[in-house]
Amino acid sequence: MSLNVMLTHSFRPLVLVLFASVATASLGQSVQKPEEDITPAGEMATFEMDDGFEVNLFADESDGVANPIAIRFDPRGRLWVLCTWAYPQLEPDNVPDDKLLILEDTDGDGRADKKTVFADKLDMPTGFALGHGGVYLGEGTDLVHLKDTDGDDRADSREVIFTGFGTGDTHQNINSFAWSPGGELMFCQGLHTFSRVETPWGIERLDENGFWRLRPRRRDLNAFYGGSGANPWGIAYDNWGVPLIKSGSGAMISEMLSNMVHSGTWQRPDDIGSTPIKSMIITYADSPHLPEEMRDDVLIAGYFGHLIDRMQITPDESGHRAVNLDPVLRSEHRGFRPVDIQIGPDGAIYVSDWYNPIIGHYQASFRHPDRDKDHGRIWRITAKDRPLAKIPDFMAMDAAGLCRELASPVRFHREAAKRLLSELEADQVRPPLQTWIASLDASDPDYEHHLYEALGVYEDHELVNPELLKQLLASKNPKLRSYAVRVVGRWSDRLEDPLAILSETITDPHPRVRLETIVAVSEIPKAEAMGIATRALDQQMDRFQNHALRQCTAVLAPHWIAAIEAGEPVFADPEHLVYALRTTGQRIAPQIRMLLATDTLDVEMQRKLRMLLAEVGSDEDLLAVFQAAQQDSALLVRLSQIAEQRRVVPQADLTDALAASLDSENSEVRMATIRLAGAWRQAGLLDPIDALLDADDQPKVRAVAMRAMQTLAPEDAAERFRRFISSDEDADIAQAALTALARRDLDAALRAGLSLYAEADEEGKKRIFEILMQRRGSTAALAKVIESEDVSREDAESIARWLSAAGKDEPQLAAALQRIMGIEPVGELEFDPAFVTKLAGEVQAEGDPVAGQQIFNSSLTNCTACHFVGPGPVDTKEYFKGPELSAVSAGLPVDLIIQAVVWPARQIKEGYELTTLYLDDGRVLSGYITRRAHRTVTIRDLGSGREIVVDRDAIEDFDKQGTAMPAGFTRVLSRDQLRDLVAYLVTLKGSGKKAAVEK
């Protein structure tokens, strides 16, 4: 496997990852106490809601509903329900028979009373959307369109629209279908899905997690990498076309627009908030039946914590911010699993309840006996004392009537009208649409929103309307201008001069309009488009614009680079050129050389281009930059930093040129010179640098000199530096000396390091541990050394905590530390189902969750260094190593919790696989890859949390080690402590509440 293939996009490591690495149950029985009442009435009795709402059962298993994965309403007000019995894996010899049902409430009492099976014999479908006279359905590798051609509400036509979607993981297949305001079909796919789809426009690829956009009338399918989390599942648009996307494997909600540049490269999603516990699906609570204060909020299906989350969406620069509000509904019923939410034609909230004590299939065996294949519920939430909405007879309307419904204050009505207009031919829609637009009152407060809806109809039918577009681009409403800019991008191949329009909108005073412009120009394959995009740099940039502009630079690179090579002007400002070159990173050295050969650049621009050339150029380029840097201290300092990162060495003796700078009064220049001498192996400077160890009075200069000498004289450096490994010495000097010794004599370094460790403060101990543990074989060597060294109990506990936090597992070392700490451990156990069953019984009969919480929070286990327990959303910057555990018991029964604690590596959940890099200098880095570039890999070190940039050429080998949770974690616990820890974890059920831990 190549390094490129193995490097994961995820950057969420886990240490003590109690439930990222979850076990595949081999038990034939469940040891989790079953719910006493599995009836709908019993489940509903557990629901907690605000006094202003009430809930009733709309449909359940008696109506044929089981494991409902998605729901949608049609313009007739009927609820379509997609059910799967085959998930997560079809049993041998069984024929798949998943179904798409149509449920109707014919008497208006809020309860379904009629069922029709629209389609059966389906094989684990994961999403659908109603449209174009039928149903778009995601089924394994295929996107199909099912139709009823004879009016009996039974599908009798099946067309495969596209095939080639990945099926590496059934719960990550294409899912959560949604229509954009302009009639684009949007849907998602997850991390282990690799898709190759042939379209009329070429083969479209999407490796791993991302989302898709289909423009049906042109069969134009586009893939976008990233999205939200490892398994995006949910897309929603607000009333002005702002798209948001929801993670299904985590708690994150993300900005979608900044990721909608069709570049074919992955970038970290722009998260804007997170629910307290992982969740899926996003739906705007836009209904006149609901209280006005919540109509701009979003509802999210909290499948893991048994609740319906609610978030407020507010502007944040060119993007948005999501803030948690009180849940609409919460429960502690094991079976309540909301997986989809829709606003019905009556304005009520409809919730698709998967109803299952087990979710996903990482958490339990495919054949786990607790999997419920027989139940499923649809719940209906209404606001008390507020009238329900009435649904018009859309099916009796002609095109003119449907156009008039575009002005309805009810979102469901507008969307239903759009879907029906979409089923008509363009020449049936254009005349009545034009007539309706002409009849609108320009003084109506909602006039421009009506035009926005009309524009969406034109988009859907691929009818270009430059006059309407021009009118909307001139609006005083930035929300409308923003959406109009998006349409310029979509119609760019049919508008007369789209770049002229976008050259104006890139200077718009509103940041959202500028963000839309960056995305829009990315659809125009011309060098001039890049010149327009980079003009966004002239105003304040934010993270959303930066994300989009990086992607735009990549997708347009072939065009603007070719223009530069041809000597054509592209950029309005030289700073824009530097940005584009730096962002592209590769294949740009010839362009930089060409620019530096001209006499049109000022001094500052020359310096910036030389710095960039040093990052990407050849050894000859580095030599040329160095020659210029001899008269430019700022350039010399930057060049030295680059030289230490790169492995390109000028083929020249630079001893004399460098020696002159060693005596500089500027310490930054002295350090830069020393770095260059070491990185470029200028052995002639060994003696002068050696002399600085004693002569220079600045510790930071001496520390840099030590690092250089490790390269220039590695065999002598270790012995030369031993005397500096002392608590009396400056910490930087002592640690630099320890690093040098560790490279040559690990055993001696460990002994010296333990002595230094005993005298260091907490931060110093952490750094010493990092230095020693980044060497190959360090844990095994430390286990031997520690037997003969005098290590205090406090230091043993500290080392144990750092080992745990760094994901290091060495049984002999753990045993030695435990002896020093006076611990009688459980010992390491082979997997034993009987042990799990017995311990589970003890947890339920004798477990003390209060004592278990103390163990969880103690330095003995160090769990809180990596894991968050609510209430409140997790701070992913602080708890990046492991998932939050606020609702772990909601997702795992007690038997699987025990397995995940005692045998964490039995199965690894996506996004939580540890990567270890073995470097050619003997270092070992373990953590999670956060960025992949052409020349470098960035890894977030598990122990320190620091991001470390590694040259790809320095990587000798790599290893995917599975979970970062040490397999011997339970060695430090007695049997009673293990029992109580599990008892505490069993109390963590989420539901938006703080865990109650009472005996």
N, C-alpha and C positions, 0 to 999 in steps of 0.2 A: 504494500500500500504506500502511495506517495505521501509526502508531507502535506501537499495541497489537499489531498482527499481527506486525510485524517483530521485536519484542524477544524474543530467544531466552531460554529458561530456563537454558541452559548458562552456567557461569561459569568455564570452563577455557580461557583464552586460550592461544595458542601463538605463540612467537617462535622463529625458526629451526625451525619445526615441520616437521621432516624427514618426518614420516609421518602427520601429521594431514591434511595436504593431499597426497593421493597421486594419482598420475597414472593416467588411463585409457590403457592401453597401446594404441598403434596398430600395434605391431609384429606382423608375421605369424609371428614365431618367438620361442621362449623362449631367453634367453641364460643362464639359470640351469642350472648343472650338475645333471643328473637323478640321482636315487638309483640306485645301482648294482644294488640288490636290492630289488624291490618286492613280493616274495612275503611271505606272512604270517610265514614262518620268518625271513626276512631282517629284517623289521620287529621281530619279537619279540626278535631277538638284540641289538637296541639298547636294550632296556628295562633300566633299573637300578632295583632294589628293595631294601628291607631284607631281611636274611637270613631273617626270619621269614615271608616271603610268597613265593608263586610265581604264575605266570600261565600260562594256556593259552588257546588259540583256541577260542571257543565256536561261532562262525559267521563266514563270509566270503563273498566274491563267488561262490564255488562253490555257495553255498546261496541265491543270488539277492539277497544283500545288497549294496547300493550306496548311498553317501551316506546312511547311516542318521541321521536327524535327531532321533529320539526313540525310547525303548524303555519298555515297561511289562510287568509280569508279571500274569497272571490267576490266579484262585484254583486253577486246575488245575496251576499251575506252568509254564505255557507263556509264552514270551517273544514279545511283539508288537513288531514293528520297523517304523517308518515310514520309507520310503525315497523319495527324490526325485531323479529324473533331469532334471527340467525346470529346476531351480534353476540359476542365478539368473534366467534368462529363457528362455521357450520359443522355440525356433527357428521361423522362419516356415514355415508349412504343416505343422508337426508337430502331432500330436494328443497332449495330455498323457496320460501313462500312469504316474504315480507310484503306489506300491503300499503297502498295509499287509499285512505278512506275519505269520504265526504260526509260530514255530519251536519244536520240541519236542526234548528229549533223552529218548528213549524207553527207553534202556538204562542211564541214570544214570552215564555215563562222563564227563560234563562237556563233551560236544560235541554240538551239534544234529545230528539225523539225520533230521528230518522237517520239511518245509516246506509251508505252505498259504497261498495268496494269499486273504486275507479280502476285500480290496477293491482294485480297480485303476481305471485311467482317472481317477485323482485329479490335481488341478492344483495343484502346489506347496503341499501341506499343511505346516503348521509346528508342529503339536502335536496330542496326543490324550490322552484318558483313557478307561479302561474303566469302564462303569457303566450301571445300569438296563437290563441285558440286551443291551447293545451297546457302541458306541464313540462318544464325543463327539469330534468332529474339527474343528479349525480349518482352513478351506480358503478362502483369499481373503477375500471379504466375508462369508462364511457360517460360522456355527456349526451343524454338522449332527450328527444322530444316526443312525448306521448300525446295522442289526440283521440278524441271521441268523434268519429265521423258520421255516426247515425243518430246521435241525440239521446242515447240511453244511459249516459253518464258512466259508460264503461270504455276504457281505452281499447281501441281496435287498430291503432296505427302507431308504429314505433320507428322513429328515425334516429340513427346515430349521428349527432351533429359533429362531434369530435371524439377521437379515441387516442389513448396514449397517456392518460393521466396515471400518476404513480399510485401503487397500492401497497407500499412497504409496511403500512401500519393502518389497520382499518379505522381507527378513530382519528386518523389524520388525512383520510381521503377527502376529495373536494366536498365542500360543505358550506352551510350558512349563506344560501343564495339571497341576493337582494338586488332590487332595481335601483339604478341611479335616477336622478331627476330627468336625465336625457335619454332614458331607455337603454342604458348599458346594463348588462347582467354581470354582477360582481359576485365572486365567491372565493373561498380560501382553501389552502392546503397546508399540511403540517411538516414537521422536521424530517421525518423518515420517508418522505414521498418525493420521488424523482420522476418528473414528467417530461415526455417528448411528444408533442402534439403537432401533427402535420396540418397546416391550414393553407388556404389559397394564397396567402402572403408569405409562406415559408414555414419552416419548422420552429415552433415556439418551445423553449425550454424553461423549466423551473425546477431547480434542485433545492430540495428542502423547503423550509417554511416561506410562505409568501401568499400573494393573492392574484386573482385573475380578473381581467376585464374583457367582456365580449360585446362587440357592437354587432348585433345579430344580422342586420340587413346587409352588411358588408362581409360577414363571416370573418371579422377582424378580431383576432384573439391576442391579447397581450398579457405577459406575465411580469409581476413586480416582486422582487425579492424582499424578504423581511416582513413587515407588517406590524405584528404585535406578538411578542412571546414566541415560544417554540411551536405553538399550534394555534394560529389565529382562527377564531371561530366567532364571527359576528361583525357585520358592517351596517352602519346606519348613517342617514343624511338628515341634517336639520332642515328647517323651512327655507333656507337659502342655499341649499346644496353643499353644505360643509360636511365632508365625510370623516367619520371616526371608525376605528377598527378595534376589536376587542380580542385579547388573548383568551384562549380556551384552556391553556395549561397553567396559567398563572393568574395574577390579580390585575395585570396591567391593562390600561386603556391607552390607545396611542393615536397621535395625529396621523392621518392617512395621506393627505395631500402631498406633504414633503417627500413621501416615498413613491409618488406616482410619476417618476421619471423612468422611462423604459430603457434602463441602462444595462440590464443583465448582470449587475453586481450587487452584492449584499452589503447593507450598512445597518448599523444598530438602529432599531426603531426609535422614534421620538415619543417616548412615553409621556403622558400628561397627567397621570394619576393612577391610583390603584384602589381596588376594593379591599376591605379588611382581610378577606379570605379569597382564595382563587375562585374564578367564576367564568362565565361565558355569555355570549349574546349581548347585544346592545340595542335598545328600542327607545325612541323618544315617546315620552308620556304626553303626546299631543292630542288632546281630546277635549271637546267642550263639556263632556260629562265630568271630567276630573277637575279638582280645584285649580284655579287659575295660576296659583303660585308654583305648581309643579309641571306646567305644560312645556317648559323648556328644559326640564330635567330628563335624564335618561334612566331607564330601568335595566337592570342587569341580573341575569340568572345566576344566583349563588348556589350552584349545584353542590359544591363541596360542604358549605356551611348551612345548608337547608334554609335559604332565605332569598328574598327578592331585594337586591340592593338598589339604592337610589343615589344618583350623583348629579350635582349641579355643574353645568358646563359654562365657563366664562371665558372671554377673550384673554389671551396672553401673548402680547406682541403680534406676530403674524399667525400664531397658532392659538391654542386653547389650554385651559387648565380644568381639571376635573376634581371636584371637592365632594367628599362623602357626606351624605345626609343620613338621617335615620332610615332604616330599612322599611319598606312597605309591608313586608310580611316576614315573619321568622318562625322557625319550628325546631324542635329537637327530635322529631320523628325520623328514624333511620331510613325510612323509605322515601321521604320527600326529596326529590331531586329535580328542581326546575332546570330545564335545558333550553327552553325557548319561551319568548314572550311576544305577544302581538296585541295591538289595540284593535278591538273589534268594531264592527259597523255601528254598534250601539254605544261606543265610547268606553266600554269596560275594558279592563286589563285581563287578557286570557293567558294562562300559564300552562305550558306543557310540562307535566310531571312525569319524568322517566320512571318513577317509582321503583327504586331498587336499593337495597342496602349496600350493594357493591356497584362502583362506577369504574369506567375505564377497564383496562385489563392488565395494567402493571401492578395494580393493587392486589390481585388475586388470580387464582387459576382460572383458565377458560371454563373449567368444569366445576368451579367451586359451588357447593350445594346451596349457598345463600343467594346465588344469582336468581333474580326473579324474572321469569319469562312470561308471566301470566297477568301482570297488573300494569296499569297505566291510567293516569287521570288528567283531565283538563279542568283547571280551576278558573273561576270567573270572579274577579275582584271589582266591586262597584263602590262608588262614593254614596254615602247615605244622604238622603234628602236632596239629591240632585237629579234632574231629569236625564233619562237616557237619550241618546241621539236616535233620530229616525233615518232609515236608509231609503233613498229614492229608488224608483224602479228603473235602474240603469238599463236593463235589458230592453225596455220599451223606447229608449231614447234614440233619436237619429244623431248624426254627427254634430249638428248644430246644438242639440240639447246637451250632448256630452261636452262641447266646448264651453257652454254656459256654466257647467259644473266646475270648471277650472277656477271659477271665482268663489267657490263655496268656502266658508270659514272652517269647514270640517276637512281635515287632512285626508281621512279615509275616502271621502267623496272625490276629492281632487285626484287621488292616486287611482281610484277605480275608474274614473273617467279617462285618465291617461292610458290605462291598460286596454280599455275597450277601443279607444282611438287608435292605439297601436296595431290592433287587429285589422283595421281598415286599410285600403290602398291609399297611396299618397294623394291621388286626384280626388278621392272622396273626402279627404281631410282638409286640404289646402283652402278651398273656397270658403267653407263655413268658418274656418279658423281666422281667415283674413277679415271676414265680416264681423266676427265677434270682437276682434281687436279694435276695429274701426268704431264699434259701438261703445267702447269703454269710456267712462268719464274720467278725464285726466285729473280732476279735482278729488277723486276718490282716494282716501288715505292708503288703500290697498292697490291702487292702480299699477304701481311698478311691480308688485308681487304677481298681479295677474299677467303682466308681460313676461315675468320670469317663468311662469307656468307655461305660457304659450311658446316661449323659446325651447322649453324641454320637449314639446310636441314636435317642433321643427327638427330638433336633434334626432329624436326617435325615428323619424321618417327619412333622415338624411337629406332634408330639404334646406339648403343653404339660404339664409335670409340676411343679406348684408345690411339692409336698411334697419331692421329691427335690432340687429347686433350693434350698429352704430348708435342707435338711440340709447340702448342700455349701457354702453360704454361711457356715455356722457352723463349718466345718472349721478346725483349727489349722494346716493346711498352706496357706501363702499362695499356692502355685501352684494349688491347687484352688479357693481362694476367687477368685483372679483369673479363672480360666476361667468359674466360675459367674456372675461379674458380667457377662462378655461375653454369656452366654446371657440374662441379664435384659434386655440391650439388644435382643437378637434377638426375644425373646418379649414385648417391652414393649407391643405392641398387643393382647396377649391375657392379660396378667397383670392382677390386680385393681388393684394399686397399685405399679407399678414404681418410682415416684419415692420412695416411702417406703423401699424397699429401698436405693436408691442414695444417699439422704440419710444412711444409716448407713455404707455402704461408702466414701464420700468421705473419711471420717475414719479409715479403716483405718491401722494403724501401718505396713503394708508399702507402699512406693511403687508397686509393680506393681499392687496392687489399686486404688490411687487412679488410676493411669493408665487401667486398664480401665474405671473408673467414668466418667472424663471421656469416653471413647469411647462408652460405653453411653448416657449421657444425651443425647448428640448425636443419637440415634435417636428421641428423644421430642420432638415439635414443640410444646413448651410453654415459657412464660416461666419457670416454676418450675424447669425443667430447667437453665436457665442459672444460676440462683441456686445450685443444688447444685454445678454444675461449678466455679464460681469459689471455692467453699469450699476447693478444693485449694490456693488461695493462702495459706491459714492455716498450712500446713506448708512445709517446704523443697521448692522446686520444682527440677526438673532439665530438661535440654534436651528429653527425650522428652515430658514432661508439658507443657512450654511449647508444643511443636509442636502437640500434640493440643488444648490449650485454645484456642490461636489459631484453629484450624479449627472447633472447637466454637462459639466465639463468633460466627464468621461464619455458620455454618449456622443457628444459632438466633436471629440478629439480628432477623428480622422479628417474632418473638414477644416477645422481651424489650424491644425498643424500643417496640413498641405498648403494652406494659404500663406502661412508664414514662410514656408520653404520656397514658395514662389515669389516672395517679396511683396505680397499683397497686404495692405493695411487691414487689420482686424479689430484692434482694441483702441478705444478712445484715450486710454491712459496707460503708460508703461506699467503702472502698478497692477493693472488688470492682467497684463501679459504675465507678470511674475506670478500672480495668483494661479492663472491657468497652467503655467508650466509646473509650478510646485505641486498643484493638486493632481496633475496627470502623473508626474513622477518618473515615467519611463519614456524611452524613445525621444527624449527632448534635448539630449546633450548636443546634437548637431545644430539644433535651432539656437541654443544658447551661445555656442561658439560663433555662429553667424552674426548674432546680434552684438556680441562683444567686439567683433571685428569692425563694426561701424563706428563712426565718430559722432553719433547723434545722442548718446546717452550721458546723463549727468553722473557725478561721482557716486551718489547714493544708489542710483539704479545699477551702475556697474558693480557696486559692492553686493547688492542683492542677487544679481545674476551670477556672480562668482560664487557666492555662498550656495546657490542652488546647483551650480555646476559641480561643486565639491561633493554634493550629496549624490549625484547621479553619474558623474563623469568617470573617465579612465584614469590610469596612473599618470598619464601625460597631462590630463586636465588638472589633476591635483597639484602637480608640479607648477603649472602655470598660475594656479590660484595662489600657491605659496609665494611665488615670486612677487605677485602683486601685494600679498599680505605683509611683506617685509616693511612696507610703508603705510600699513593700515592695521593698527592694533585691534580694532573691532573685528576685522576680517580674520586676523590671525587667531583670535580667541575662538571664533565660531569654527574655523577650519580645524582647530585642535579637537573640538568636541565631535565634529563629524569624523575625524580620522580615527578616534577611539571606537566609534560604532562600526565603521566600515573595515573591510579586510583587503583594501586596495593600497598598495605601497609603491610610491614613486621609485623608479629604478635610477637613483642618483645618490651620490655622497653629499649630504647637506650639512655636514659637521660644522664647517666654517660659518655658513649662513645662520644656523641655529645658535651657535655658540655666542654670537654677538648679543642675542636677546636674553641669555641666561643671567646677565648682570643688570637687566632692566630694573629701574626703581619701582616699576608697576608690577605688583605681585601677580596680577591677572596675566600679564604678558609672560612672566617667568613660568607660571603654571602651564600656559598654552605651549610654550617652547618645550617644556619637559614632556607634556603629553605627546607632542608630535615626535619627539625623539624616541619615545617608547613605542608608539604605534607604528612608526616607520623604521624601527630597528636601526637607529643611527648609533652603532656601537662606539663610535669615536667620542661620544659624549658621556660614556659611562662614568669616567672618573670625575668630571665636573658635577655631574648629577649626584654621584655618591657623596661628594664633599658637601652638598647642600643639606644632607641629613643632619649634620652637626652645625653647619654655618648659618643656615637660614633660621631666622627667629620666628617665622610664621608657621604654625603647625600644619595649616592646609597645604602650604607649599611642600613641606617635608612629606606629607602623606601622598601627594601626587608623585613626588620623586620616588617613593617606595614602589608605587604601582609601575612606574616606568622601568625601574631596575628589575622587577620580576620578569619583564620581557627581555631586557638587555642582558641580564646575567642570572637566569633562573636558578642555576645550581648554587651560586654563591649568595643569592639574596636571602634565602631562608636563614642561613647561619648568621649572616650580617645583621638580620633584624631581630634575632632572639632577645637581645637585651632591651628592646623597646616594648616587649610584651609585659607590661607592668601596670598595676593600678596607679603608680606614681606618675606614669607618663600621660600625656594628653590622650584622650579617648580615641580621637581619629588616628593618631600615630600608632597606638597599641593595636587597634583593630586592623589597620593596614598591615602591620607586621604579622599579626595572627593570620591574615589572609594569605600572605606570602608563605608562611610556614606550612599552612594547611595544604598548599599546592605541592609541597615537596615531601613533607613528613606528617601525615595525618595523625598518627599516634602521638607524636610529640605535640602537635597543635592541640589535640584534645586535652592532653594533660595541662598544658599551659592555659588553654581556654577555660578549663574548669576552675583554675585558680583565679583567673581574671573575672570569671562569672561570679564568684563568691563575693567579690568586692564591688561589683557594678550595681548601678541603679536599675530600675525596671526597664527603661528604654535601652540601657547598655546591655542588659541580659538578652533582650530580644535581638539586638544586632549581633552579639556574639553567637547566639544560637543559629542565626541565619548563616553566618560565615562558616560555621562548622558543619551544619547540616546540608549545605549545598555541595558537598563533596561526595563522590561515589563511595558507597560502603560505609558512610559515616555512622549510621545507627548501629550496625553490627560492631564496628570498631569501638564506639562509645560504650557498648554493653560490656566489652572486655576491660576497657580502661577504668570504668567506674567501680569495678570490683576491688581495685587496688588504690583508689583515691579516697580521700576523706571528704565526702559530700554530705552537707547538712540536710536534715529533713526538709527544711524550707526550700533549699535549692532543688532537691529531688522533686518536690511538688511543682516547683516552677518549671523544671525541665519537662515533667510529665504533661503540664498544661500546654507548653509550646509544641511538644510532639503531637498532642491531640489536635491542636489548632492547625498544624502543618500537614496532617493526614499521614504521619509517619507511624509505621507499625513494625515493631521488632520484638518478638516475644521475650528474648533473653534480656533486652534492655528494660522492658516493662517489668519483668520479674525482679531485676536488680533494683529498680526504683521503688517497687512495692516493698521490698525488704527494708530499704532505708526508711520508708514511710510507715512501716509497721502494719501493713495491710495484709489481711488474710483473704486472698481473692477467691472468687468462684472457680477460676481456672478456665482454660480455653476448652470449648465444647465442640464436638462434631455435631452436625445437624442431626436432630433427633425429634421426630414428631411426638413421641411419647413425652419427652421433656416439655415441649410446647403445651401439650394438653394438660399436663400436671401443673405447670406454672400458671396457666390460664385459670385453672380452678382455684389456685391459691390467691391469684389477683382478685378474683371475684369474691372469694370468701374472707380473705384476711388482709388484702392490700390496704395500705394507709396512704391515700393521695396527698395528705398534708406532709408527711415525711418524704414522699416521693418528690413533691415540689421543692423541698429543701435540697434534696439530692440533685435535682435538675439545675438548681441555681448555684450549687456549690462549686468550689474550685476543684473538687475531686473529679467531677465529670466534665466541667468546662463547657456544658451545653450552651449556655447563654452567650458564649463567644461567637456562636454561629447561627443560633436559632432565635427567632422572635415569637413570643406568645402574646396575643392581643390583650385588650381591645385596641382597635385602631389599625390603620394600614402599616405595613412593614416599611421601614426605611431601607431600601435595597442597597444604598451606599454603605450603611453600617453593617447590615447583616447579609453581605454578599455571598457568604460561604455556604449557607444552607437555607432551605425553605422555611417559611414561617409555619408554626405548628399549632396555630390557634384552633384548627378544626381537624386535627389529624385523626381523631377518633370517629369523626363523621365519614372519613374515607376508608379507614381500615378497621376491621374487627380486631379483637384482642389477640387472636392467634397470629395475625400478620404483623401486628405491632411488636410482639415478642420476637418474631423472626427478623424483623428489620433492625431491632436493637442488638440482638445476639449474633446474627449472621448477615451483616449489611450488604454483602457482595453477591447474594444469591440472584438478584436481578437488579439492573440499573435502569432507572427511569430516564427518559430523554432529557437532555440538557444538564445532566449531572454526572458526566463521565470525566474523570480526572485525566489530564494529560501530563506526562513527564518528559522533559527534554533533557537529553544527555549531550553536553557541550564538549568541544574539543579541548577546552582548558581544564577539564575535570569537574566542572560544576554540574549540578543536577538541579533543575528547576521544575517544581511541580505546581500545577495550578490550572487555570482556565484561559483558553485563547480568547483575547478580546479584539484582535485585529490581525488581518493577514495582508501584507503588502508584497510587492514583487520581490523585494530583497530581504524583507524582515518579517518577523513574527513577534507580536506583542502578547506576552503572557502575564496574567495577574497572579503573582506568587501567592500561594495558599497561606503561608505563614505570616508574611508581612502585609499582604494586601496591596503591595506596590505593583504597578505595571512595569514590566521589564522588556525592553526592546532587544531582540536577539537577531543577529544576522543569520540568514538561512544557511550560509556556508559554514557557520560555526556549529550547526546541529549534526552530531555524528549519528544519533539514533533517537527514537522517540518510543513512547509506550503509552497505551491507553490502559490505565490501571483500574478502571472501574470506579467504585465509590471511593471518596476520600475519607470516609469514616473508618478509623482503624478497626480492623477485624477483632482485635483484642480489647475493644473498649470495655467489655464487661469484666475483664480480669481484675479491675480495681474495685469491683462491687461484691459484697456478700450476697448470698441468696436472698436474704430479707430485703436488702437494698434494691436489688434488681426487681423483686416483686413490687416494692413500693413505687419505684420509678415508673414501671409499666402502669400501675394503678393511677398515678397522676396523669400520664399520657392519655389514659382511657377517659378521663374527665374532660379533655379538650375537644369539645364538640362544636365550637364556633357559635353559630346562630347570632352573631353580632354582639355576643355578651362576653364579659370576662369570665374565665373558667371559675366555677365554684369548686373549691377543694375543701370539703368538709367531710369528716369521718362519719 
